């Protein structure tokens, strides 16, 4: 909220206001005067500052706006240097920013926006002529509502029949075209047949005569929002560029009443865009993060974000840690556990049982104060009840998601529980969490002394976007090239983030356990380990016990 208020974005300063501003400005190509007016205020507020602080999303929104308006508008001022912390996330944020997303309710929200300015407007009630005109406006927008609902119903039925939560989209243009036609006719009417280039701020297009000045501005914005919606629908439904865009449907929040269907279209490769929109736009750029490099250096990062040594003067530096990892931490990687099993069945159940037994032993050795991190919700739900049954009843056991008698615990509550120093020994906390806890958590001292990862966090093979990225690499460089160029570096970065939860200060002590025998048995596993902080390493449970006894 503070950032939003500083930039003068909306009355509340919420990120929704930033998103709305971005949506407005994205429609400004060819309308220089309008774009300058919309973007100038926020940028002007920050222009006099010596330092401007923004997050990745706002940085990429600014880049997107400048690209859409040929550089005439933006939400951030021009600066001499860009310092980008947590730089390993830039490609991910760019993918989200450049992508399109449609929900079942998006058309309905636009419909209600028109309704508030027509049939539900106070000046319309009781006036027969105005009521008739208002009903005509609603009839125009309702033409698109039924085919939009049918589009989602058809795609949802496909997912249900395939028993999948994610699925690549087919050519959906036939289903989308009636909606696009309805929106085109509606926005033409809203502009009274006048093109956007011919319109001006004072020529309020097709706005009803009962709207006042501010409401007429809302009318113009609503027309642009319909345009934005149509662009998104066109992009999501059209299969014309399979090498550039990944189009897929996914059900969010599982199944049941809370589940919702999303239609996604995301760029497969953002490197050229970042090269053009970010790195060439700033005289000096500094990227920093504890996980920028993998075992082979910065090569993977530079490929992902469009930095090449021929075009840029790049200085690389890997700085040693100030922490005494050898003395204060231990990396436990057992080689006697069964290998991870992804397919449900008896073999997977035996794997989960072995995993739970080892986690229980580790937790008893540490006395709690631990994160047990999982790469899948299924694994968490299977292992949690087995482990919990073996632990003292007075321990504070929390789960990120609902699981067998445990309610989902919010991140704020988890952090507060771990920071409750008075109960660290009498009622030690233990969290069972997913990959969102791999980063962004800073628990120092005795609050967190054990971090367990169930296995190497390889990207989900079923993720359509990640599969599309792998396919593109394999087509260009040969079958299997994606493993070394994308899969392994991504897994290494993710595991480094998880391991990084343990040692946060010079005096922190503890054990990080990765319960994946592939780290010990596979050549790529040893490569991953080399990229992790230089902790003492062991495959013996006895060393874990000794580590905790020595720290007490």
SEDREN-298330 format. One line per 5 residues: number of its first residue (from 0); their letters; for each residue x negated, y, z negated of C-alpha. Coordinates in Angstrom, 1 decimal, m for minus. Layout:
// residues N
NUM> a> X Y Z ~ ... $
This chain:
// residues 552
0> xxxxx> 0.0 0.0 0.0 ~ m2.8 2.5 m0.8 ~ m4.4 1.9 2.6 ~ m1.1 2.5 4.3 ~ m0.5 5.7 2.4 $
5> xxxxx> m3.9 7.0 3.2 ~ m3.3 6.4 6.9 ~ 0.1 8.0 6.6 ~ 1.9 4.8 7.9 ~ 5.4 4.7 6.6 $
10> xxxxx> 6.8 5.9 3.3 ~ 5.9 2.7 1.5 ~ 2.5 2.0 3.1 ~ 3.4 m1.7 3.5 ~ 1.8 m3.8 6.2 $
15> xxxxx> 5.2 m4.1 7.9 ~ 4.9 m0.4 8.7 ~ 1.5 m1.0 10.2 ~ 2.9 m3.8 12.3 ~ 5.8 m1.6 13.4 $
20> xxxxx> 3.4 1.2 14.4 ~ 1.3 m1.3 16.4 ~ 4.5 m2.6 18.2 ~ 5.4 1.0 19.0 ~ 1.9 1.9 20.3 $
25> xxxxx> 1.6 m1.4 22.3 ~ 4.5 0.0 24.5 ~ 2.8 3.3 25.2 ~ 0.7 2.5 28.3 ~ 1.5 5.2 30.8 $
30> xxxxx> 3.0 7.4 28.1 ~ 0.0 9.3 27.0 ~ 1.8 12.1 25.1 ~ 3.9 9.7 23.1 ~ 1.0 7.4 22.3 $
35> xxxxx> m1.1 10.3 21.1 ~ 1.7 11.6 18.8 ~ 2.4 8.2 17.3 ~ m1.2 7.3 16.6 ~ m2.8 10.7 15.8 $
40> xxxxx> m1.4 11.2 12.4 ~ m2.8 8.0 10.8 ~ m6.2 8.4 12.4 ~ m6.3 12.1 11.5 ~ m5.9 11.3 7.8 $
45> xxxxx> m8.9 9.1 7.9 ~ m11.0 11.1 10.3 ~ m12.5 13.4 7.6 ~ m13.7 10.5 5.4 ~ m17.3 9.4 5.2 $
50> xxxxx> m16.2 5.7 4.8 ~ m12.9 4.2 6.0 ~ m11.9 0.8 4.5 ~ m9.6 m1.5 6.5 ~ m8.9 m5.2 6.7 $
55> xxxxx> m9.5 m7.5 9.7 ~ m5.9 m7.3 10.8 ~ m5.9 m3.5 11.0 ~ m9.2 m3.5 12.8 ~ m7.9 m5.8 15.5 $
60> xxxxx> m4.5 m4.0 15.7 ~ m6.5 m0.8 16.3 ~ m8.5 m2.5 19.0 ~ m5.3 m3.9 20.6 ~ m3.6 m0.5 20.6 $
65> xxxxx> m6.7 1.2 22.2 ~ m6.7 m1.5 24.9 ~ m3.0 m1.1 25.5 ~ m3.2 2.7 25.7 ~ m6.5 2.9 27.6 $
70> xxxxx> m8.2 4.4 24.6 ~ m5.9 7.3 24.0 ~ m4.5 6.1 20.7 ~ m5.4 4.1 17.6 ~ m4.7 3.8 13.9 $
75> xxxxx> m8.4 4.1 12.9 ~ m10.7 7.0 13.6 ~ m13.8 6.7 15.8 ~ m16.9 5.9 13.7 ~ m20.6 5.6 14.0 $
80> xxxxx> m20.8 2.1 12.6 ~ m18.6 m0.9 11.8 ~ m19.5 m3.2 8.9 ~ m17.4 m6.3 9.0 ~ m17.5 m8.5 5.8 $
85> xxxxx> m16.3 m12.1 6.1 ~ m17.3 m11.8 9.7 ~ m16.7 m15.5 10.3 ~ m12.9 m14.8 10.3 ~ m12.9 m12.3 13.2 $
90> xxxxx> m12.1 m14.8 15.9 ~ m9.3 m16.3 13.9 ~ m7.7 m12.9 13.2 ~ m8.1 m11.9 16.9 ~ m6.3 m15.0 17.9 $
95> xxxxx> m3.4 m14.2 15.6 ~ m3.3 m10.5 16.7 ~ m3.4 m11.2 20.4 ~ m0.9 m14.0 20.2 ~ 2.9 m13.9 20.5 $
100> xxxxx> 5.4 m15.5 18.1 ~ 9.2 m15.9 18.4 ~ 11.5 m16.9 15.6 ~ 15.1 m18.0 15.7 ~ 16.2 m14.8 14.0 $
105> xxxxx> 14.2 m12.2 16.0 ~ 16.9 m11.6 18.6 ~ 19.5 m11.3 15.8 ~ 17.4 m8.6 14.1 ~ 17.4 m6.5 17.2 $
110> xxxxx> 21.1 m7.1 17.7 ~ 21.8 m5.9 14.2 ~ 19.6 m2.8 14.9 ~ 21.9 m1.9 17.8 ~ 25.0 m2.7 15.7 $
115> xxxxx> 24.0 m0.1 13.1 ~ 23.8 2.6 15.8 ~ 27.0 1.6 17.5 ~ 29.9 m0.4 16.0 ~ 28.8 0.1 12.4 $
120> xxxxx> 28.0 3.8 12.7 ~ 30.1 6.0 10.4 ~ 30.9 8.4 13.2 ~ 32.4 5.7 15.3 ~ 35.0 4.5 12.8 $
125> xxxxx> 38.5 5.7 13.6 ~ 37.7 7.2 17.0 ~ 39.2 4.9 19.7 ~ 37.0 6.2 22.5 ~ 33.8 5.8 20.5 $
130> xxxxx> 34.8 2.4 19.3 ~ 35.4 1.3 22.9 ~ 32.0 2.6 23.9 ~ 30.3 0.9 20.9 ~ 32.0 m2.4 21.7 $
135> xxxxx> 30.6 m2.2 25.2 ~ 27.0 m1.8 23.8 ~ 27.5 m4.9 21.6 ~ 28.9 m6.9 24.5 ~ 25.8 m6.2 26.4 $
140> xxxxx> 23.5 m7.5 23.7 ~ 25.6 m10.5 22.9 ~ 25.2 m11.8 26.4 ~ 21.6 m12.8 25.5 ~ 22.4 m14.2 22.0 $
145> xxxxx> 23.9 m17.6 23.1 ~ 21.1 m18.6 25.6 ~ 18.5 m17.5 23.0 ~ 20.1 m19.8 20.4 ~ 20.3 m22.6 23.1 $
150> xxxxx> 16.5 m22.2 23.8 ~ 15.7 m22.9 20.2 ~ 18.3 m25.7 19.8 ~ 16.8 m27.5 22.9 ~ 13.2 m27.3 21.7 $
155> xxxxx> 14.1 m28.2 18.1 ~ 15.9 m31.3 19.4 ~ 12.8 m32.4 21.3 ~ 10.7 m32.1 18.1 ~ 13.3 m34.1 16.1 $
160> xxxxx> 13.5 m36.8 18.8 ~ 9.6 m37.1 18.8 ~ 9.5 m36.9 15.0 ~ 6.8 m34.2 15.3 ~ 6.3 m30.8 13.6 $
165> xxxxx> 4.2 m29.4 16.5 ~ 4.6 m29.9 20.2 ~ 3.3 m28.2 23.3 ~ 6.0 m26.3 25.2 ~ 7.0 m27.2 28.7 $
170> xxxxx> 8.0 m24.8 31.4 ~ 10.7 m23.0 29.5 ~ 11.5 m20.3 32.1 ~ 14.9 m21.7 33.0 ~ 16.0 m21.5 29.4 $
175> xxxxx> 14.5 m18.1 28.9 ~ 15.7 m16.4 32.1 ~ 19.3 m15.7 31.0 ~ 17.9 m14.0 27.8 ~ 15.4 m11.9 29.9 $
180> xxxxx> 18.1 m10.9 32.3 ~ 20.4 m9.8 29.5 ~ 17.7 m7.8 27.8 ~ 16.7 m6.1 31.1 ~ 20.2 m5.0 31.8 $
185> xxxxx> 20.6 m3.8 28.2 ~ 17.4 m1.7 28.1 ~ 18.2 m0.3 31.6 ~ 21.5 0.9 30.1 ~ 19.9 2.2 26.9 $
190> xxxxx> 17.7 4.4 29.2 ~ 20.6 5.4 31.3 ~ 18.8 4.2 34.4 ~ 15.8 6.5 33.8 ~ 12.4 4.9 33.9 $
195> xxxxx> 10.1 5.3 30.9 ~ 7.7 7.4 33.0 ~ 10.4 9.8 34.0 ~ 11.7 10.2 30.5 ~ 10.6 12.7 27.9 $
200> xxxxx> 11.0 13.2 24.2 ~ 14.0 15.6 24.7 ~ 15.8 13.5 27.4 ~ 17.3 10.9 25.1 ~ 18.1 8.4 27.9 $
205> xxxxx> 21.2 6.4 27.2 ~ 21.7 7.2 23.5 ~ 25.4 7.6 22.5 ~ 26.5 11.2 21.9 ~ 27.4 10.5 18.3 $
210> xxxxx> 23.8 10.0 17.2 ~ 21.9 12.8 15.6 ~ 18.2 13.6 16.4 ~ 16.6 11.1 14.1 ~ 19.0 8.4 15.2 $
215> xxxxx> 18.2 9.1 18.8 ~ 14.6 8.5 18.0 ~ 15.6 5.2 16.5 ~ 17.5 4.4 19.7 ~ 14.4 5.0 21.8 $
220> xxxxx> 12.3 2.9 19.4 ~ 14.9 0.1 19.6 ~ 14.7 0.0 23.4 ~ 10.9 m0.4 23.1 ~ 11.4 m3.2 20.6 $
225> xxxxx> 13.6 m5.0 23.1 ~ 10.9 m4.5 25.7 ~ 8.3 m6.0 23.3 ~ 10.6 m9.0 22.6 ~ 11.1 m9.6 26.3 $
230> xxxxx> 7.3 m9.5 26.9 ~ 6.8 m12.1 24.1 ~ 9.6 m14.4 25.5 ~ 8.2 m14.1 29.0 ~ 4.7 m15.1 27.7 $
235> xxxxx> 5.9 m17.9 25.5 ~ 8.1 m19.5 28.2 ~ 5.7 m19.2 31.2 ~ 3.1 m22.0 31.8 ~ 1.2 m20.2 34.5 $
240> xxxxx> m2.1 m19.8 32.6 ~ m2.8 m23.0 30.8 ~ m6.6 m22.3 30.6 ~ m6.0 m19.0 28.9 ~ m3.0 m19.5 26.7 $
245> xxxxx> m1.8 m22.3 24.4 ~ 2.0 m22.4 24.1 ~ 3.6 m24.6 21.5 ~ 6.5 m25.0 19.1 ~ 6.0 m25.8 15.4 $
250> xxxxx> 8.3 m26.3 12.4 ~ 7.1 m24.3 9.5 ~ 7.8 m25.2 5.8 ~ 8.3 m28.9 6.5 ~ 11.8 m30.3 7.1 $
255> xxxxx> 15.2 m29.6 5.6 ~ 17.0 m26.3 5.0 ~ 13.9 m24.2 4.5 ~ 12.3 m25.3 7.8 ~ 12.1 m22.8 10.6 $
260> xxxxx> 11.1 m23.2 14.2 ~ 8.4 m20.9 15.7 ~ 7.5 m20.6 19.3 ~ 3.8 m19.6 19.6 ~ 1.6 m18.4 22.4 $
265> xxxxx> m2.0 m17.8 21.5 ~ m5.2 m17.2 23.4 ~ m7.5 m20.1 23.7 ~ m10.7 m18.0 23.9 ~ m11.0 m14.5 22.4 $
270> xxxxx> m14.7 m14.1 23.1 ~ m14.4 m11.9 26.1 ~ m11.8 m9.8 24.4 ~ m13.9 m9.2 21.3 ~ m16.9 m8.4 23.5 $
275> xxxxx> m15.0 m5.7 25.3 ~ m12.6 m4.4 22.6 ~ m14.9 m4.5 19.5 ~ m18.6 m4.9 20.1 ~ m18.8 m2.5 23.0 $
280> xxxxx> m16.5 0.0 21.2 ~ m18.9 0.7 18.3 ~ m22.5 2.0 18.5 ~ m23.6 m0.2 15.6 ~ m21.9 m3.4 14.2 $
285> xxxxx> m23.0 m5.3 11.1 ~ m21.4 m8.7 10.6 ~ m21.9 m10.3 7.1 ~ m20.7 m13.4 5.4 ~ m22.0 m16.3 3.3 $
290> xxxxx> m20.8 m18.6 6.1 ~ m21.8 m16.9 9.3 ~ m24.5 m19.5 10.1 ~ m24.3 m23.2 10.2 ~ m27.2 m25.6 10.2 $
295> xxxxx> m28.3 m24.5 13.7 ~ m28.1 m20.7 12.9 ~ m25.7 m18.2 14.5 ~ m25.2 m19.8 17.9 ~ m21.7 m21.1 17.3 $
300> xxxxx> m20.5 m17.7 15.8 ~ m21.9 m15.8 18.8 ~ m20.2 m18.1 21.3 ~ m16.9 m17.7 19.5 ~ m16.9 m13.9 19.2 $
305> xxxxx> m18.5 m13.0 22.5 ~ m21.9 m11.9 21.4 ~ m24.7 m12.7 23.9 ~ m28.4 m11.8 23.6 ~ m28.5 m10.5 27.2 $
310> xxxxx> m25.8 m7.8 26.7 ~ m26.6 m6.7 23.1 ~ m29.7 m6.0 21.0 ~ m28.9 m8.5 18.2 ~ m30.9 m8.8 15.0 $
315> xxxxx> m30.3 m11.9 12.9 ~ m31.0 m12.4 9.2 ~ m30.3 m15.2 6.9 ~ m30.9 m14.0 3.3 ~ m31.7 m16.4 0.5 $
320> xxxxx> m29.3 m16.7 m2.4 ~ m30.1 m15.0 m5.8 ~ m28.7 m18.1 m7.5 ~ m30.8 m20.9 m8.9 ~ m28.9 m23.7 m7.3 $
325> xxxxx> m31.5 m26.4 m8.1 ~ m31.3 m25.7 m11.8 ~ m27.6 m24.8 m12.3 ~ m25.7 m27.0 m9.8 ~ m25.4 m30.5 m8.4 $
330> xxxxx> m23.9 m31.7 m5.1 ~ m22.4 m35.1 m5.6 ~ m21.9 m37.1 m2.4 ~ m21.1 m40.8 m3.2 ~ m21.8 m43.4 m0.5 $
335> xxxxx> m19.8 m46.2 m2.1 ~ m16.2 m44.9 m1.4 ~ m14.1 m46.2 1.5 ~ m14.1 m44.0 4.6 ~ m11.1 m41.6 5.0 $
340> xxxxx> m8.1 m43.2 6.6 ~ m5.7 m41.0 8.6 ~ m3.1 m43.4 9.6 ~ m0.4 m44.4 6.9 ~ m0.5 m48.0 5.8 $
345> xxxxx> m2.0 m50.4 3.3 ~ m5.5 m49.3 4.1 ~ m4.7 m45.7 3.5 ~ m3.1 m46.5 0.2 ~ m6.3 m48.3 m0.9 $
350> xxxxx> m8.3 m45.3 0.2 ~ m6.1 m42.9 m1.9 ~ m6.4 m45.2 m4.9 ~ m10.2 m45.2 m4.7 ~ m10.2 m41.4 m4.2 $
355> xxxxx> m8.0 m40.9 m7.3 ~ m10.1 m43.2 m9.4 ~ m13.3 m41.2 m8.6 ~ m11.6 m37.9 m9.1 ~ m10.4 m39.1 m12.5 $
360> xxxxx> m13.9 m40.0 m13.5 ~ m15.3 m36.7 m12.4 ~ m12.6 m34.8 m14.3 ~ m13.2 m36.7 m17.5 ~ m16.9 m36.0 m17.1 $
365> xxxxx> m16.3 m32.2 m16.8 ~ m13.6 m31.9 m19.3 ~ m11.3 m30.2 m16.8 ~ m11.8 m26.7 m15.6 ~ m11.7 m28.0 m12.0 $
370> xxxxx> m10.4 m27.5 m8.5 ~ m9.4 m30.7 m6.7 ~ m9.1 m29.5 m3.1 ~ m7.4 m31.5 m0.3 ~ m7.4 m31.2 3.5 $
375> xxxxx> m3.7 m32.4 3.7 ~ m0.6 m32.1 1.7 ~ 0.0 m35.9 2.1 ~ m3.3 m36.7 0.4 ~ m2.6 m34.3 m2.5 $
380> xxxxx> 0.9 m35.7 m3.1 ~ m0.5 m39.3 m3.1 ~ m3.5 m38.7 m5.3 ~ m2.1 m36.2 m7.9 ~ 0.2 m38.5 m9.8 $
385> xxxxx> m2.4 m41.3 m10.0 ~ m5.0 m38.8 m11.4 ~ m2.6 m37.0 m13.7 ~ m1.6 m40.3 m15.3 ~ m5.2 m40.9 m16.4 $
390> xxxxx> m5.8 m37.5 m17.9 ~ m5.0 m36.3 m21.5 ~ m1.5 m35.0 m21.8 ~ m2.5 m31.6 m23.2 ~ m4.5 m30.6 m20.1 $
395> xxxxx> m2.9 m27.9 m17.9 ~ m2.4 m29.6 m14.5 ~ m1.2 m27.4 m11.7 ~ m0.4 m28.1 m8.1 ~ m0.3 m25.6 m5.2 $
400> xxxxx> 2.7 m27.5 m3.7 ~ 5.6 m29.4 m5.2 ~ 4.4 m33.0 m5.8 ~ 6.0 m35.8 m7.9 ~ 7.2 m33.9 m10.9 $
405> xxxxx> 5.0 m30.9 m10.5 ~ 6.4 m27.6 m9.3 ~ 4.4 m25.4 m6.9 ~ 2.3 m22.9 m8.8 ~ 1.6 m19.5 m7.4 $
410> xxxxx> m2.0 m18.3 m6.8 ~ m1.6 m15.5 m9.4 ~ m0.5 m17.9 m12.1 ~ m3.4 m20.3 m11.2 ~ m6.0 m17.5 m11.6 $
415> xxxxx> m4.5 m16.4 m14.8 ~ m4.5 m19.9 m16.3 ~ m8.2 m20.4 m15.4 ~ m9.1 m17.0 m16.8 ~ m7.4 m17.8 m20.2 $
420> xxxxx> m10.7 m18.3 m22.1 ~ m8.9 m19.1 m25.4 ~ m7.6 m22.4 m23.9 ~ m10.5 m23.5 m21.7 ~ m11.5 m26.3 m24.1 $
425> xxxxx> m8.3 m27.0 m26.0 ~ m6.1 m27.1 m22.9 ~ m8.5 m27.2 m19.9 ~ m7.0 m26.3 m16.5 ~ m7.0 m28.4 m13.4 $
430> xxxxx> m5.7 m27.3 m10.0 ~ m4.7 m29.6 m7.1 ~ m4.8 m27.4 m4.1 ~ m5.1 m27.2 m0.3 ~ m7.4 m25.3 2.1 $
435> xxxxx> m6.1 m21.9 1.1 ~ m8.2 m22.3 m2.0 ~ m11.4 m22.9 m0.1 ~ m12.0 m19.1 0.0 ~ m10.9 m15.9 m1.7 $
440> xxxxx> m11.1 m17.2 m5.3 ~ m13.7 m15.8 m7.7 ~ m13.7 m17.6 m11.1 ~ m16.9 m17.0 m13.0 ~ m18.6 m18.6 m16.0 $
445> xxxxx> m16.9 m21.6 m17.7 ~ m13.5 m21.0 m16.1 ~ m14.5 m23.3 m13.1 ~ m17.3 m25.9 m13.5 ~ m16.2 m28.6 m11.1 $
450> xxxxx> m15.1 m28.3 m7.5 ~ m14.0 m31.5 m5.7 ~ m13.3 m31.8 m2.0 ~ m11.5 m34.9 m0.9 ~ m13.3 m35.1 2.4 $
455> xxxxx> m15.1 m33.0 5.1 ~ m12.4 m30.5 6.3 ~ m12.5 m31.3 10.0 ~ m9.9 m29.2 11.9 ~ m6.6 m31.0 12.4 $
460> xxxxx> m6.7 m33.0 15.6 ~ m3.0 m32.5 16.1 ~ m3.2 m28.7 16.1 ~ m2.2 m27.7 19.7 ~ m4.4 m24.6 19.7 $
465> xxxxx> m7.5 m26.4 18.4 ~ m6.9 m29.3 20.9 ~ m6.7 m26.8 23.7 ~ m10.0 m25.2 22.7 ~ m11.6 m28.6 22.6 $
470> xxxxx> m10.2 m29.6 26.0 ~ m11.5 m26.3 27.5 ~ m15.1 m27.0 26.2 ~ m15.0 m30.6 27.3 ~ m13.9 m29.7 30.8 $
475> xxxxx> m16.7 m27.1 31.1 ~ m19.5 m29.1 29.4 ~ m18.6 m32.7 29.5 ~ m16.5 m35.1 27.5 ~ m17.2 m35.0 23.8 $
480> xxxxx> m19.1 m31.7 23.9 ~ m16.5 m30.0 21.8 ~ m17.5 m32.1 18.7 ~ m20.9 m30.5 18.4 ~ m19.9 m27.1 19.8 $
485> xxxxx> m16.7 m26.5 17.9 ~ m15.5 m29.3 15.6 ~ m18.7 m29.7 13.6 ~ m19.4 m26.0 13.1 ~ m15.8 m25.3 12.1 $
490> xxxxx> m15.9 m28.1 9.5 ~ m19.3 m26.9 8.2 ~ m18.1 m23.4 7.7 ~ m14.9 m24.6 5.9 ~ m16.9 m26.8 3.6 $
495> xxxxx> m19.4 m24.1 2.8 ~ m16.4 m21.9 1.8 ~ m15.1 m24.6 m0.6 ~ m18.5 m25.3 m2.1 ~ m18.9 m21.5 m2.6 $
500> xxxxx> m16.1 m21.5 m5.2 ~ m18.5 m23.0 m7.8 ~ m21.4 m20.7 m8.3 ~ m20.4 m17.1 m8.4 ~ m23.0 m15.6 m10.8 $
505> xxxxx> m26.6 m16.3 m11.8 ~ m25.5 m18.0 m14.9 ~ m22.7 m20.2 m13.5 ~ m23.2 m24.0 m13.8 ~ m21.4 m27.0 m12.5 $
510> xxxxx> m20.9 m29.8 m10.0 ~ m19.5 m29.8 m6.5 ~ m18.3 m33.2 m5.3 ~ m17.5 m34.1 m1.7 ~ m15.9 m37.5 m1.8 $
515> xxxxx> m16.6 m38.4 1.8 ~ m19.1 m41.2 2.5 ~ m19.6 m39.9 6.0 ~ m21.9 m37.2 4.6 ~ m24.3 m39.8 3.5 $
520> xxxxx> m23.8 m42.4 6.3 ~ m23.5 m40.3 9.5 ~ m26.1 m38.2 11.1 ~ m23.7 m35.3 11.5 ~ m23.0 m35.6 7.7 $
525> xxxxx> m26.6 m35.0 6.9 ~ m26.5 m32.0 9.2 ~ m23.5 m30.6 7.3 ~ m25.3 m31.1 4.0 ~ m28.3 m29.2 5.2 $
530> xxxxx> m26.1 m26.2 5.8 ~ m24.7 m26.1 2.3 ~ m26.3 m24.2 m0.6 ~ m29.5 m25.9 m1.8 ~ m28.0 m27.7 m4.8 $
535> xxxxx> m29.7 m30.7 m6.3 ~ m28.1 m33.8 m4.6 ~ m27.1 m37.1 m5.9 ~ m25.0 m40.2 m5.1 ~ m25.0 m41.3 m8.8 $
540> xxxxx> m22.1 m40.7 m11.2 ~ m24.6 m40.8 m14.0 ~ m26.2 m37.6 m12.8 ~ m22.9 m35.9 m12.8 ~ m22.3 m36.9 m16.5 $
545> xxxxx> m25.8 m35.8 m17.4 ~ m25.2 m32.4 m15.7 ~ m22.2 m31.7 m17.8 ~ m23.8 m32.9 m21.0 ~ m26.7 m30.7 m20.4 $
550> xx> m24.5 m27.7 m19.9 ~ m22.7 m28.0 m23.2 $
